[in-house]
Amino acid sequence: MFYHKLSEDAELRPLEARQSPELFALIDDNRLHLRQWLPWVDLTRTVDDSRAFIELTLRQFAQSNGFHAGIWYQDELAGVIGHHRIDISNGATVLGYWLGERFQGKGLMTLAVQAFVRHAFEDVKLNRFEIRCAVGNDRSRAIPERLGFKPEGVLRDAEWLYDHFVDHVVYGQLAREYLR
Ligand SMILES: CC(C)(COP(=O)(O)OP(=O)(O)OC[C@H]1O[C@@H](n2cnc3c(N)ncnc32)[C@H](O)[C@@H]1OP(=O)(O)O)[C@@H](O)C(=O)NCCC(=O)NCCS
């Protein structure tokens, strides 16, 4: 099991089934905040739903299809980050992430994304790293922009969020840009 220190106060750790109550509580306390931009919040109704998600991420890791990690801040679960998938044939991956509302504004996600990017390019030797953000999601868009990703285009009506579609900006970074 991996463990990665992000700062004096924060680290990435894998999610384990025993943490399901903690993960569910974080989601349950942040429904309005998360629901603005994430489509799965209303489908997360009980601790068992969070356990099922964690088990899915453990299978994902076992199948070498990327991994998810909890972001821990001062020993509290603050959010989650993970690969949607790894496309080995094309050397590419897409990342997703979220934080509880009160854990925003500390630079935690920028550090976590930076760690995933470094791992993808330096350890796994992928060629392309992608992050998709809803056009109006300024806080999320600021992360790839801060890390030098290039906006590559807009996908119209890319995601259904409960009662409306949102367009996505695709941000990409290539190994040759990262390593330069
Ligand atoms: C998207 C999301 C993770 C961004 O959170 P965030 O706290 O803004 O991002 P970071 O953790 O990288 O922190 C950046 C903020 O911390 C500040 N900060 C403090 N120290 C910092 C540091 N060392 N490095 C970078 N930023 C730092 C930055 O100035 C910035 O604050 P500002 O926006 O007020 O300028 C969060 O808003 C969220 O979970 N939203 C709901 C779910 C969601 O939208 N997920 C993404 C779907 S694509």
The ligand as a Gaussian input file, in Angstrom:
#p B3LYP/6-31G(d) Opt

LIG

0 1
 C      -12.193000      21.565000      -7.488000
 C      -11.692000      21.667000      -6.058000
 C      -10.978000      20.386000      -5.641000
 C      -10.710000      22.852000      -5.968000
 O      -10.356000      23.072000      -4.610000
 P       -9.326000      24.245000      -4.249000
 O       -9.184000      24.273000      -2.790000
 O       -9.737000      25.493000      -4.951000
 O       -7.981000      23.760000      -4.937000
 P       -6.571000      23.589000      -4.195000
 O       -6.703000      22.621000      -3.068000
 O       -5.588000      23.304000      -5.236000
 O       -6.323000      25.004000      -3.542000
 C       -6.150000      26.146000      -4.341000
 C       -6.515000      27.312000      -3.459000
 O       -5.668000      27.314000      -2.321000
 C       -4.815000      28.473000      -2.349000
 N       -3.487000      27.972000      -1.968000
 C       -2.979000      28.089000      -0.710000
 N       -1.784000      27.498000      -0.678000
 C       -1.522000      27.022000      -1.910000
 C       -0.436000      26.308000      -2.472000
 N        0.638000      25.978000      -1.754000
 N       -0.507000      25.921000      -3.784000
 C       -1.583000      26.242000      -4.520000
 N       -2.645000      26.924000      -4.026000
 C       -2.610000      27.309000      -2.728000
 C       -4.894000      28.987000      -3.777000
 O       -4.666000      30.374000      -3.806000
 C       -6.310000      28.646000      -4.130000
 O       -7.211000      29.508000      -3.467000
 P       -8.043000      30.618000      -4.274000
 O       -8.887000      29.879000      -5.261000
 O       -8.822000      31.271000      -3.206000
 O       -6.995000      31.439000      -4.924000
 C      -12.882000      21.928000      -5.072000
 O      -13.426000      23.198000      -5.348000
 C      -13.995000      20.895000      -5.199000
 O      -13.859000      19.790000      -4.695000
 N      -15.119000      21.261000      -5.853000
 C      -16.269000      20.366000      -5.963000
 C      -15.984000      19.110000      -6.774000
 C      -15.373000      19.420000      -8.119000
 O      -15.696000      20.420000      -8.737000
 N      -14.489000      18.539000      -8.577000
 C      -13.809000      18.710000      -9.852000
 C      -14.620000      18.191000     -10.962000
 S      -13.740000      18.437000     -12.515000

